[in-house]
Each structure stands twice: as C-alpha cells, then as structure tokens.
Amino acid sequence: MSEAYFPVESGALGPDENFLSLDDILMSHEKLPARTETLLPRLGALFLERSSGGESDHGIPEGSKLEIPLWLAKGLYDNKRRILSVELPKIYKEGWRTVFSADANVVDLHKMGPHYYAFGSQLLHFDSPENPDVSQTLLQTFIGRFRRIMDSSQNAYNEDTSGLVARLDELERGLFQTGQKGLNDFQCWEKGQASQITASSLVQNYKKRKFTDLEG
C-alpha cells in the first residue's frame, strides 16, 4: 500500500545536496555555463547541440562552451586536472548583484531561478574570485527580503496567497508557508479551536508506577 510522501529537508545550503530531497534533485538539474579545458573524447553525441564544433562520433574540443547540469559540473570539476571551468550564471554576476544591493525586494526570484539561494550556495564549490561577493549578496538578499515575506505571511488570513508567493524562490515559499501555519494555529487557539492539552505519556506512566509503588 502506498504511503504519503513526507518532504525531506534540503541540504543544498550546506556542503552537499540531500539526494532524498526532491527540491535538491530539481535544483541540481539546473543548467550551468561551462567551458572545456581539455578534449572530452566520445562525448560529442551527448552535447551535440551545445558544443561548439563537436561531432556526434568525436569528442568535445578544448575551449567548447557548454550548458550542463549542476550535478555533472560538480562531478567533472577538478582544480588539478582542469577538465572544465565554470562561469557564473548572469543572476549571480556583478550587474545583478548591484540590483540586489539596491533593492532585493523588486526582483522576481522565482522567474530568475526558483532555487536562487540553494543554487547560489552550490556555486561556491567552484573556485572563483567572485565567491566572496556572491556569498555576501546571497546573505544580504535573504536578510532584505525576509521581513517582507514574514509580514505578508502573518497578514494574509483566509486569503488567496498565490500573488504573494509568485515572486519568491522555493526557500522563501517554505518560509511563507511556515508563517502561514503559525498564523492559522494562533487563530485556532484564539477561537478556542486548538487541540486540548493533555499530559505526556511519560508523565502518565510515571504516575502509574508511583501509585503502584505506594500500593505495594
């Protein structure tokens, strides 16, 4: 018999993704611009449309520009062997970092990349002189948007919230849902509809043992 799916927490904001998390699986398939630093033999057929000059029965020449999934880029990236180099997607480059520093709330993160924070955190695995600026932008963007997200979630009771979450990335949508749950729980408590508080089973068992000891 099939069982309900319980969401698995994402690990993408840490060192590695959680391969049991659907969010991490989807995030790891987002494309990343890369450039080959050496000949990749017999891979022309896999990247025929993306490689510059690769033929279906030949390798991908050195210097070819590709767009490959994040999981593949992490697997091939090696500082010592220099198989490929990775470029920052445009939303993480200096131009967009300037926009975020001016007013992060105006950006439609879901349109630009539904896993903005998680994907950006994984980009820090690749050595780049811009990594400190990218990580600072990720942090400041989250801080700048957090208050508005939570304010919105706490002031939308029994309303259509689709417009409020449309511009949020997946992490922010999770925060919004958490805020909504807190609001709904509080409203139920205020109306006397909250679940009745009962003694813990540990306390009940302790009382039973104590009563038995007294009888003995």
DRENKE-683651 format. One record per residue (C-alpha): residue number from 0; residue in one letter; x, y, z. Coordinates in steps of 0.05 Angstrom, whole numbers. Example, Ala and Ser with C-alpha at 12.3 -4.5 7.8 and 13.67 -1.06 7.14 Angstrom:
<pts>
+-----+------+--------+--------+--------+
|  nr | rest |      x |      y |      z |
+-----+------+--------+--------+--------+
|   0 |    A |    246 |    -90 |    156 |
|   1 |    S |    273 |    -21 |    143 |
+-----+------+--------+--------+--------+
</pts>
This chain:
<pts>
+-----+------+--------+--------+--------+
|  nr | rest |      x |      y |      z |
+-----+------+--------+--------+--------+
|   0 |    M |      0 |      0 |      0 |
|   1 |    S |     27 |     68 |    -19 |
|   2 |    E |     44 |    117 |     36 |
|   3 |    A |     42 |    192 |     37 |
|   4 |    Y |    105 |    228 |     17 |
|   5 |    F |    138 |    266 |     74 |
|   6 |    P |    182 |    323 |     48 |
|   7 |    V |    257 |    313 |     61 |
|   8 |    E |    295 |    374 |     84 |
|   9 |    S |    341 |    404 |     32 |
|  10 |    G |    415 |    402 |     45 |
|  11 |    A |    435 |    449 |    -12 |
|  12 |    L |    451 |    507 |     33 |
|  13 |    G |    505 |    465 |     65 |
|  14 |    P |    565 |    428 |     34 |
|  15 |    D |    524 |    378 |     -6 |
|  16 |    E |    454 |    366 |    -31 |
|  17 |    N |    408 |    314 |      1 |
|  18 |    F |    396 |    262 |    -53 |
|  19 |    L |    330 |    244 |    -19 |
|  20 |    S |    303 |    315 |    -25 |
|  21 |    L |    260 |    329 |    -86 |
|  22 |    D |    278 |    403 |    -82 |
|  23 |    D |    353 |    385 |    -85 |
|  24 |    I |    343 |    338 |   -143 |
|  25 |    L |    307 |    392 |   -183 |
|  26 |    M |    359 |    444 |   -163 |
|  27 |    S |    417 |    400 |   -184 |
|  28 |    H |    388 |    395 |   -255 |
|  29 |    E |    391 |    470 |   -267 |
|  30 |    K |    440 |    487 |   -322 |
|  31 |    L |    507 |    520 |   -311 |
|  32 |    P |    551 |    553 |   -365 |
|  33 |    A |    618 |    518 |   -371 |
|  34 |    R |    679 |    516 |   -416 |
|  35 |    T |    720 |    454 |   -430 |
|  36 |    E |    794 |    460 |   -413 |
|  37 |    T |    814 |    395 |   -447 |
|  38 |    L |    788 |    348 |   -501 |
|  39 |    L |    730 |    305 |   -477 |
|  40 |    P |    732 |    242 |   -521 |
|  41 |    R |    670 |    208 |   -547 |
|  42 |    L |    622 |    257 |   -515 |
|  43 |    G |    603 |    296 |   -577 |
|  44 |    A |    537 |    259 |   -584 |
|  45 |    L |    515 |    279 |   -514 |
|  46 |    F |    527 |    353 |   -524 |
|  47 |    L |    519 |    359 |   -600 |
|  48 |    E |    472 |    418 |   -596 |
|  49 |    R |    511 |    454 |   -542 |
|  50 |    S |    583 |    442 |   -561 |
|  51 |    S |    619 |    487 |   -610 |
|  52 |    G |    646 |    443 |   -664 |
|  53 |    G |    635 |    375 |   -631 |
|  54 |    E |    613 |    319 |   -677 |
|  55 |    S |    569 |    261 |   -658 |
|  56 |    D |    625 |    209 |   -665 |
|  57 |    H |    681 |    252 |   -638 |
|  58 |    G |    699 |    285 |   -573 |
|  59 |    I |    684 |    356 |   -550 |
|  60 |    P |    744 |    401 |   -567 |
|  61 |    E |    781 |    442 |   -516 |
|  62 |    G |    750 |    511 |   -507 |
|  63 |    S |    679 |    489 |   -524 |
|  64 |    K |    624 |    526 |   -487 |
|  65 |    L |    571 |    482 |   -456 |
|  66 |    E |    510 |    487 |   -412 |
|  67 |    I |    510 |    427 |   -365 |
|  68 |    P |    470 |    407 |   -303 |
|  69 |    L |    499 |    428 |   -236 |
|  70 |    W |    508 |    355 |   -214 |
|  71 |    L |    551 |    340 |   -276 |
|  72 |    A |    592 |    403 |   -268 |
|  73 |    K |    608 |    385 |   -196 |
|  74 |    G |    628 |    315 |   -217 |
|  75 |    L |    675 |    338 |   -273 |
|  76 |    Y |    704 |    399 |   -238 |
|  77 |    D |    775 |    387 |   -213 |
|  78 |    N |    826 |    442 |   -199 |
|  79 |    K |    885 |    395 |   -210 |
|  80 |    R |    862 |    362 |   -275 |
|  81 |    R |    828 |    425 |   -304 |
|  82 |    I |    774 |    387 |   -342 |
|  83 |    L |    728 |    447 |   -346 |
|  84 |    S |    718 |    516 |   -318 |
|  85 |    V |    651 |    543 |   -294 |
|  86 |    E |    621 |    612 |   -307 |
|  87 |    L |    572 |    647 |   -261 |
|  88 |    P |    500 |    650 |   -287 |
|  89 |    K |    480 |    721 |   -302 |
|  90 |    I |    437 |    730 |   -239 |
|  91 |    Y |    498 |    720 |   -196 |
|  92 |    K |    544 |    766 |   -236 |
|  93 |    E |    563 |    837 |   -216 |
|  94 |    G |    506 |    871 |   -255 |
|  95 |    W |    452 |    833 |   -217 |
|  96 |    R |    490 |    837 |   -152 |
|  97 |    T |    484 |    913 |   -158 |
|  98 |    V |    409 |    907 |   -168 |
|  99 |    F |    402 |    863 |   -106 |
| 100 |    S |    443 |    912 |    -64 |
| 101 |    A |    398 |    970 |    -86 |
| 102 |    D |    332 |    936 |    -70 |
| 103 |    A |    327 |    860 |    -68 |
| 104 |    N |    251 |    862 |    -60 |
| 105 |    V |    239 |    884 |   -131 |
| 106 |    V |    269 |    821 |   -162 |
| 107 |    D |    224 |    763 |   -184 |
| 108 |    L |    269 |    708 |   -157 |
| 109 |    H |    223 |    652 |   -180 |
| 110 |    K |    227 |    676 |   -252 |
| 111 |    M |    303 |    686 |   -249 |
| 112 |    G |    315 |    619 |   -215 |
| 113 |    P |    267 |    581 |   -169 |
| 114 |    H |    326 |    557 |   -127 |
| 115 |    Y |    365 |    621 |   -122 |
| 116 |    Y |    395 |    611 |    -53 |
| 117 |    A |    408 |    536 |    -58 |
| 118 |    F |    438 |    541 |   -128 |
| 119 |    G |    480 |    601 |   -109 |
| 120 |    S |    507 |    565 |    -47 |
| 121 |    Q |    528 |    506 |    -91 |
| 122 |    L |    565 |    553 |   -138 |
| 123 |    L |    613 |    568 |    -81 |
| 124 |    H |    642 |    498 |    -91 |
| 125 |    F |    676 |    524 |   -155 |
| 126 |    D |    737 |    567 |   -144 |
| 127 |    S |    723 |    638 |   -167 |
| 128 |    P |    749 |    706 |   -146 |
| 129 |    E |    677 |    729 |   -142 |
| 130 |    N |    656 |    677 |    -90 |
| 131 |    P |    661 |    726 |    -30 |
| 132 |    D |    616 |    776 |    -67 |
| 133 |    V |    567 |    722 |    -87 |
| 134 |    S |    561 |    695 |    -16 |
| 135 |    Q |    552 |    765 |     13 |
| 136 |    T |    497 |    780 |    -38 |
| 137 |    L |    461 |    715 |    -21 |
| 138 |    L |    462 |    733 |     53 |
| 139 |    Q |    442 |    806 |     45 |
| 140 |    T |    387 |    788 |     -5 |
| 141 |    F |    357 |    738 |     44 |
| 142 |    I |    361 |    788 |    101 |
| 143 |    G |    330 |    843 |     59 |
| 144 |    R |    271 |    801 |     36 |
| 145 |    F |    258 |    761 |    100 |
| 146 |    R |    218 |    814 |    137 |
| 147 |    R |    170 |    828 |     80 |
| 148 |    I |    159 |    753 |     69 |
| 149 |    M |    142 |    741 |    142 |
| 150 |    D |     99 |    804 |    147 |
| 151 |    S |     60 |    781 |     86 |
| 152 |    S |     50 |    711 |    115 |
| 153 |    Q |     24 |    740 |    181 |
| 154 |    N |    -26 |    787 |    148 |
| 155 |    A |    -60 |    740 |     99 |
| 156 |    Y |   -111 |    700 |    137 |
| 157 |    N |   -162 |    661 |     95 |
| 158 |    E |   -139 |    697 |     32 |
| 159 |    D |   -112 |    677 |    -36 |
| 160 |    T |    -37 |    680 |    -27 |
| 161 |    S |    -17 |    660 |    -98 |
| 162 |    G |      2 |    731 |   -115 |
| 163 |    L |     44 |    738 |    -52 |
| 164 |    V |     87 |    676 |    -66 |
| 165 |    A |     92 |    683 |   -142 |
| 166 |    R |    158 |    722 |   -138 |
| 167 |    L |    190 |    680 |    -84 |
| 168 |    D |    242 |    626 |    -92 |
| 169 |    E |    230 |    557 |    -63 |
| 170 |    L |    265 |    571 |      3 |
| 171 |    E |    224 |    635 |     12 |
| 172 |    R |    160 |    598 |     -4 |
| 173 |    G |    176 |    549 |     51 |
| 174 |    L |    185 |    607 |    100 |
| 175 |    F |    120 |    637 |     78 |
| 176 |    Q |     83 |    571 |     90 |
| 177 |    T |    115 |    566 |    159 |
| 178 |    G |     90 |    636 |    175 |
| 179 |    Q |     20 |    618 |    149 |
| 180 |    K |     18 |    556 |    193 |
| 181 |    G |     37 |    597 |    254 |
| 182 |    L |    -18 |    647 |    238 |
| 183 |    N |    -71 |    593 |    227 |
| 184 |    D |    -51 |    558 |    291 |
| 185 |    F |    -55 |    623 |    330 |
| 186 |    Q |   -124 |    638 |    301 |
| 187 |    C |   -149 |    569 |    321 |
| 188 |    W |   -122 |    578 |    391 |
| 189 |    E |   -154 |    647 |    398 |
| 190 |    K |   -221 |    618 |    377 |
| 191 |    G |   -215 |    560 |    426 |
| 192 |    Q |   -207 |    510 |    369 |
| 193 |    A |   -137 |    487 |    387 |
| 194 |    S |   -125 |    416 |    408 |
| 195 |    Q |   -135 |    402 |    482 |
| 196 |    I |    -70 |    399 |    521 |
| 197 |    T |    -61 |    331 |    553 |
| 198 |    A |     -8 |    302 |    599 |
| 199 |    S |     51 |    269 |    566 |
| 200 |    S |     51 |    193 |    563 |
| 201 |    L |    117 |    194 |    602 |
| 202 |    V |     83 |    233 |    658 |
| 203 |    Q |     23 |    187 |    659 |
| 204 |    N |     67 |    125 |    662 |
| 205 |    Y |    108 |    155 |    718 |
| 206 |    K |     45 |    169 |    759 |
| 207 |    K |     21 |     97 |    748 |
| 208 |    R |     88 |     69 |    772 |
| 209 |    K |     88 |    115 |    832 |
| 210 |    F |     17 |     94 |    850 |
| 211 |    T |     36 |     20 |    844 |
| 212 |    D |     96 |     30 |    889 |
| 213 |    L |     52 |     63 |    942 |
| 214 |    E |      3 |      5 |    940 |
| 215 |    G |     59 |    -45 |    947 |
+-----+------+--------+--------+--------+
</pts>
